[in-house]
Amino acid sequence: MPPRPGKEAGAVPTATARRIIRLNYGFQLLFNLLWWMPVFYAYQKAAGLSDGQIFGIQSIYYVAFCLFEIPTGLIADRIGARNCLRAGAVVMTAANLAPVVSASYAGFLVHFLAIAVGRSLTSGAASAYLYEGLRAEKCDEHYLKAEGTARALGLAAKVVCWPLVGPLMAVAHAAPYMLSAASAAGSLVCAVALPRLAGTDGGTGEPAGRANGGRRGGAFLRDAGTALRCVASSPWLALVMVQGVAVFTLSRICQVNLFQPILLDHGIAEASHGGVLAAMTVAEAVASARPQWLSRRLTPVAWVSILSLALAGTLAAMTLGGPWAVVALLCLFAAATGFAYPVQRKLVNDAIPANAPRATLLSVESIVDRAVCALAAIAVGAYLSAGRLDALLWHSALATVVLLGVFQLLLRSGVVRPAGVEAGSPARDTGARDPAARDDPTADEESHETGDPARRLTGGGRRGPQPDT
């Protein structure tokens, strides 16, 4: 029997598949190209907002992202991935124009709330559309490469564009937001150009999710209950998730919320922030793509603990060094984050029982991540309002060390055992069972998500190194 088109090794994708892949590249690159990212803190300070207001908005953003996570996933099931991408691009375009129209507390609050809606609408929908489109063309073997290339192009665009933000602001102060709106509008053009997929209900043209959206909503709620019971009955899974939340919160708050105050505190001009963030992005991208550089002599649990200590150490060291040292430490922090994310994600996937609702558990973890970030953002605002940046960095480092100490104490005392370790057996790391798997730390998550793209529309497995904002 001859192989299906697109299935043979090295098969060339069809014309439609190539169109889907290229438009996906354009959408992912333009939608996520936020020119204002390196300067949003300084921009809001220049507009007259206090530290309490700036980080209060960030806290509201994280809470809003949590609240929008499930309903927008259900909306995606109802209207289909392609329409969700279009709606998200429209919302993101409007969101980026809000600070241009009103550079005030209300304007920035609307800006971040709209971003939460736009990102929630598109989170997972692009991957779901790409997967279903390539599968319809019998070219699904190209999916992983297309996803990886899209992310690489997006990172490359940020590295090229972010250093230009400072000079562009000298020409037009609102340039970062206008360019972000133009990029989002470009992503809308890509979304509109996406071809309609053949996989519709009975050929009626209705999105497949429309007919069973209500059923999926009920299924998600049932899976959420099952996921929570799974966490409650598995201390090891709960402990690994807590470790992941700690790493995620620490890295997110530093790289997204604190890096501008840190640079300004060390006299690094606003015009240079884009270049520093670009360097941090390169460091994180290289590290996240090379988890195999970590020695196999240590277990993944040990590596996450060591990398977390490295994060804490760099935070504390930033209070002691000069401008160049701080830039180097920020890049080191980003690299440690890049190494930690895929290893931690592999640990969580290993800890999830085989029959558990994996995508829902990952979605629940993502929601908890952002809820903790919301609380952390409030604390950051309070510290900065009191002029205690150094104290904040030291306290964050100490809290990380204490949390790691408790984690290791529970692990070594045998109170909590890794999954698959019987009572009375020496605790060992489940991640060490398959050394080859450590070379591909996203294998479990990737195989699960590609097997059920509809689940991605409800938020499964969204976590990754890149910032939300």
C-alpha positions in Angstrom: 0.0 0.0 0.0 1.6 3.3 -1.0 2.2 5.8 1.8 -0.2 8.7 2.2 0.8 12.1 0.7 3.0 14.0 3.2 3.7 11.0 5.3 6.9 9.6 3.7 10.2 10.6 5.2 11.2 14.1 4.1 7.9 14.7 2.3 7.4 18.2 0.9 4.3 19.8 2.4 1.4 20.6 0.1 0.7 24.1 -1.1 -2.0 24.6 1.4 0.2 23.2 4.2 2.9 25.6 3.2 0.5 28.5 3.3 -0.8 27.5 6.8 2.8 27.2 8.1 3.9 30.6 6.7 0.8 32.4 7.9 1.3 30.8 11.3 4.9 32.1 11.4 3.6 35.6 10.6 0.8 35.5 13.2 3.0 34.2 16.0 5.8 36.6 15.3 3.6 39.7 14.9 1.0 38.9 17.7 3.7 38.4 20.3 6.0 41.3 19.2 5.4 43.8 22.0 7.7 46.7 21.3 6.8 48.3 24.7 8.1 45.4 26.8 11.5 46.9 27.6 10.2 50.3 28.6 6.6 49.9 30.0 7.6 50.6 33.6 9.6 53.8 32.7 6.8 54.8 30.3 4.2 54.6 33.0 6.4 56.4 35.5 6.8 59.2 33.0 3.0 59.3 32.7 2.7 60.0 36.4 1.8 56.6 37.8 3.3 55.6 41.1 5.0 52.2 41.8 1.9 51.1 43.7 -0.3 51.9 40.7 2.0 50.2 38.2 2.3 47.0 40.1 -1.3 47.1 41.2 -2.2 47.0 37.5 0.2 44.1 37.0 -1.5 42.2 39.9 -5.0 42.9 38.3 -3.6 41.6 35.0 -2.5 38.3 36.5 -5.8 37.8 38.2 -7.7 38.7 35.0 -5.6 36.2 33.0 -6.6 33.5 35.5 -10.3 34.5 35.2 -10.3 34.6 31.4 -8.4 31.3 31.0 -11.4 28.9 31.1 -14.2 31.0 29.5 -12.0 32.0 26.5 -11.1 28.3 26.1 -14.8 27.5 26.0 -15.4 30.3 23.5 -12.6 28.9 21.3 -14.5 25.5 21.4 -17.6 27.3 20.2 -16.3 29.5 17.4 -13.3 27.6 16.2 -9.6 28.3 16.4 -9.3 30.5 13.3 -12.1 32.8 14.5 -10.5 32.9 17.9 -7.2 34.0 16.4 -9.0 36.8 14.5 -10.8 38.0 17.7 -7.6 37.9 19.7 -5.7 40.0 17.1 -8.5 42.6 17.1 -8.5 42.8 20.9 -4.7 43.0 21.0 -4.6 45.8 18.4 -7.1 47.9 20.4 -5.2 47.0 23.7 -1.9 48.5 22.3 -3.7 51.7 21.3 -5.2 52.3 24.7 -2.1 54.0 26.2 -1.7 56.2 23.1 -5.3 57.4 23.5 -5.0 57.8 27.3 -1.7 57.7 29.0 -3.3 57.5 32.5 -4.0 54.9 35.1 -7.3 54.1 33.5 -5.7 53.8 30.1 -3.0 51.4 31.2 -5.5 49.4 33.2 -7.7 49.0 30.1 -4.5 48.2 28.2 -3.5 45.3 30.4 -7.1 43.9 30.8 -7.5 43.8 27.1 -4.1 42.1 26.7 -5.3 39.5 29.2 -8.4 38.9 27.0 -6.5 38.9 23.7 -3.8 36.5 24.9 -6.4 34.2 26.5 -8.3 34.0 23.3 -5.3 33.0 21.2 -3.4 30.9 23.8 -3.4 27.4 22.4 -5.6 28.3 19.4 -2.7 29.0 17.1 -1.1 25.6 17.9 -4.5 23.9 17.6 -5.2 25.4 14.1 -1.7 24.6 12.9 -2.0 21.0 14.0 -5.5 20.4 12.6 -4.5 22.2 9.3 -1.4 20.1 8.8 -3.3 16.9 9.7 -6.0 17.7 7.2 -3.3 18.0 4.5 -1.7 14.8 5.7 1.4 16.8 6.5 1.3 16.5 10.3 4.9 15.3 10.4 5.9 18.9 9.8 4.0 20.2 12.9 6.9 20.1 15.5 9.3 21.8 13.1 6.7 24.4 12.3 6.1 25.1 16.0 9.8 25.3 16.8 10.6 27.6 13.8 7.7 29.9 14.7 9.1 30.4 18.3 12.6 30.8 17.0 11.5 33.5 14.5 9.5 35.3 17.3 12.6 35.4 19.5 14.8 36.6 16.7 12.3 39.4 16.0 12.4 40.5 19.6 16.2 40.4 19.7 16.3 42.6 16.6 13.5 45.0 17.5 13.9 45.6 21.2 17.2 47.4 21.0 15.6 49.9 18.6 12.9 51.0 21.1 15.0 53.6 22.9 16.0 55.5 19.7 12.5 55.3 18.3 11.1 56.8 21.5 13.4 59.7 21.1 11.6 60.4 17.8 8.1 59.6 19.0 7.4 58.9 22.6 4.4 56.7 22.0 6.3 54.7 19.2 6.5 51.4 21.2 2.7 51.2 21.6 1.9 52.3 18.1 4.4 49.8 16.6 2.9 47.1 18.9 -0.6 48.0 17.6 0.7 47.8 14.0 2.2 44.4 14.7 -1.0 43.1 16.1 -2.9 44.5 13.1 -0.4 42.6 10.9 -1.3 39.4 12.9 -4.9 40.1 12.1 -4.1 40.1 8.4 -2.4 36.7 8.8 -5.4 35.3 10.7 -7.9 36.6 8.1 -5.8 35.0 5.3 -5.7 31.6 7.0 -7.6 29.0 4.9 -10.8 27.4 6.2 -10.1 23.9 7.5 -11.9 20.9 5.9 -12.7 19.3 9.3 -16.1 20.8 10.1 -19.2 19.1 11.3 -20.7 17.1 8.5 -19.5 19.5 5.9 -22.0 22.2 7.1 -19.2 24.7 7.6 -19.8 25.0 11.3 -16.6 24.7 13.5 -16.3 21.3 15.0 -16.3 22.8 18.5 -19.6 24.6 18.0 -21.7 21.4 18.1 -20.1 20.1 21.2 -18.9 23.2 23.0 -21.3 22.7 25.9 -20.3 19.1 26.3 -16.6 20.1 26.3 -17.3 22.8 28.9 -18.9 20.2 31.2 -16.1 17.8 30.5 -13.6 20.5 31.4 -15.3 21.1 34.7 -15.4 17.4 35.5 -11.7 17.1 34.5 -10.9 20.1 36.8 -12.5 18.3 39.7 -10.6 15.1 38.9 -7.4 17.1 38.6 -7.8 18.7 42.0 -8.5 15.3 43.6 -5.4 13.9 41.8 -3.2 16.6 43.3 -4.8 16.0 46.8 -4.1 12.3 46.6 -0.5 12.7 45.3 1.8 14.6 47.7 4.7 14.2 45.2 2.8 15.8 42.4 1.7 18.6 44.7 5.3 19.2 45.9 6.7 19.3 42.4 4.0 21.7 41.3 4.8 24.0 44.3 8.4 24.0 43.3 7.4 24.9 39.7 5.2 27.7 41.0 8.1 29.1 43.0 10.5 29.0 40.0 7.9 30.5 37.7 7.0 33.3 40.1 10.6 34.2 40.8 11.6 34.3 37.2 8.5 36.1 36.0 8.6 38.9 38.6 12.3 39.5 38.0 12.3 39.3 34.2 9.0 41.1 33.5 8.3 43.4 36.5 11.6 44.1 38.2 14.3 44.2 35.5 13.5 47.9 34.6 13.6 49.2 38.2 16.8 47.3 38.7 18.4 48.8 35.6 17.2 52.3 36.5 18.5 51.9 40.1 21.9 51.2 38.7 21.9 54.2 36.4 21.3 52.3 33.1 19.5 54.6 30.8 16.0 53.8 29.5 17.3 53.8 25.9 19.5 50.7 26.7 16.8 48.6 28.3 15.8 47.1 24.9 19.3 45.9 24.3 19.5 44.4 27.8 16.2 42.6 27.4 17.3 41.3 24.0 20.5 39.8 25.5 18.4 38.2 28.3 16.1 36.7 25.7 19.0 35.2 23.8 20.5 33.7 27.0 17.2 32.2 28.0 16.4 30.8 24.5 19.9 29.2 24.2 19.6 27.6 27.6 16.0 26.4 27.2 17.0 24.7 23.9 19.9 22.9 25.4 18.8 21.1 28.6 21.1 18.2 27.7 24.0 20.4 28.7 23.1 19.6 32.3 25.1 16.7 33.6 23.2 13.4 34.1 25.1 12.8 37.3 22.4 14.8 39.1 18.7 14.0 39.1 16.3 16.6 37.6 15.0 17.4 41.1 18.5 18.2 42.1 19.1 20.3 39.0 15.9 22.4 39.6 17.0 23.0 43.2 20.5 24.0 42.1 19.1 26.3 39.4 16.7 27.9 41.9 19.6 28.6 44.2 21.4 30.2 41.3 18.3 32.4 40.7 18.3 33.4 44.3 22.1 34.1 44.3 21.9 36.3 41.3 19.1 38.3 42.8 21.1 38.9 45.9 24.3 39.7 44.0 22.5 42.4 42.0 22.4 44.6 45.1 26.2 44.5 45.3 27.4 44.9 41.7 27.8 47.9 39.3 25.9 48.5 36.0 27.9 46.0 33.9 27.8 43.3 36.6 24.0 43.8 36.9 23.6 43.3 33.2 25.7 40.1 33.3 23.7 38.8 36.3 20.4 39.5 34.6 21.6 37.4 31.6 22.8 34.7 34.0 19.4 34.8 35.7 17.7 34.4 32.3 20.0 31.4 31.4 19.2 29.7 34.7 15.5 30.2 34.0 15.9 28.7 30.5 17.6 25.6 31.9 15.1 25.2 34.8 11.8 25.5 32.8 12.0 22.4 30.6 13.5 20.2 33.4 10.7 21.3 35.8 8.1 20.8 33.1 9.4 17.2 32.6 9.2 16.6 36.3 5.6 17.7 36.4 4.7 15.5 33.5 6.5 12.5 35.0 4.6 13.1 38.3 1.1 13.1 36.7 -0.5 9.7 36.9 -1.1 8.0 33.5 -4.9 8.2 33.6 -5.1 11.7 35.0 -6.4 14.7 32.9 -2.9 15.9 32.1 -3.9 19.0 30.1 -6.3 20.1 32.8 -3.7 19.6 35.5 -1.2 21.7 33.5 -3.9 24.4 33.1 -4.7 24.4 36.8 -0.9 24.8 37.5 -0.8 27.7 35.0 -3.7 29.4 36.8 -2.0 29.0 40.2 1.2 30.4 38.8 -0.5 33.6 37.8 -2.5 33.8 41.0 0.8 33.7 43.0 2.3 36.3 40.6 -0.6 38.6 41.3 0.1 38.5 45.0 3.9 38.9 44.4 3.2 42.0 42.2 1.4 43.7 45.1 4.4 43.0 47.4 6.8 44.4 44.7 4.8 47.6 44.4 4.8 48.0 48.2 8.6 47.5 48.4 9.4 49.9 45.5 7.0 52.5 46.8 9.0 52.5 50.1 12.3 52.7 48.1 13.4 49.2 49.3 14.5 47.5 46.1 17.6 46.0 47.6 15.6 44.6 50.5 13.1 43.1 48.1 15.9 41.3 46.2 17.4 39.9 49.4 14.1 38.9 50.8 13.2 37.1 47.6 16.5 35.3 47.6 16.1 34.2 51.3 12.5 33.1 50.7 13.7 30.9 47.8 16.4 29.3 50.0 13.9 28.6 52.8 11.4 27.1 50.4 14.1 24.9 48.8 15.2 23.8 52.3 11.7 22.7 53.2 11.4 20.9 49.8 14.6 19.0 50.4 13.7 18.2 54.0 10.4 16.6 53.0 12.1 14.7 50.2 15.0 13.3 52.2 12.9 12.5 55.3 10.7 10.2 53.2 7.5 12.1 54.1 7.0 12.6 50.4 8.2 10.1 47.9 8.6 10.4 44.1 5.9 8.7 42.1 6.7 5.0 41.7 8.8 4.7 44.8 7.3 2.2 47.3 7.2 2.8 51.0 10.4 1.8 52.6 12.4 2.2 49.4 15.0 4.8 49.0 13.5 7.9 47.4 14.7 8.4 43.9 13.8 10.9 41.2 11.3 9.6 38.6 13.0 11.8 36.0 16.1 9.6 36.3 14.2 6.5 35.1 14.7 7.4 31.4 18.0 9.2 30.8 17.1 9.7 27.1 13.9 11.5 28.1 16.0 14.2 29.8 17.4 15.1 26.4 13.9 15.9 25.3 12.2 17.3 28.4 9.0 18.3 26.6 8.4 14.9 25.0 5.6 13.9 27.3 3.8 17.2 27.1 4.2 17.5 23.4 2.9 14.1 22.6 -0.1 14.7 24.8 -1.0 18.0 23.4 -0.5 17.1 19.8 -2.7 14.1 20.4 -5.6 16.3 21.5 -5.4 19.8 20.1 -8.9 20.7 21.4 -7.5 20.5 24.9 -5.1 23.2 24.1 -8.0 25.6 23.6 -8.9 25.2 27.3 -5.4 26.0 28.3 -3.4 22.8 28.7 0.4 23.1 28.7 0.8 26.8 28.0 3.7 27.4 30.3 6.9 28.4 28.7 9.8 30.7 29.1 8.5 33.7 27.3 6.6 36.3 29.4 2.9 36.8 29.2 3.1 40.5 28.9 
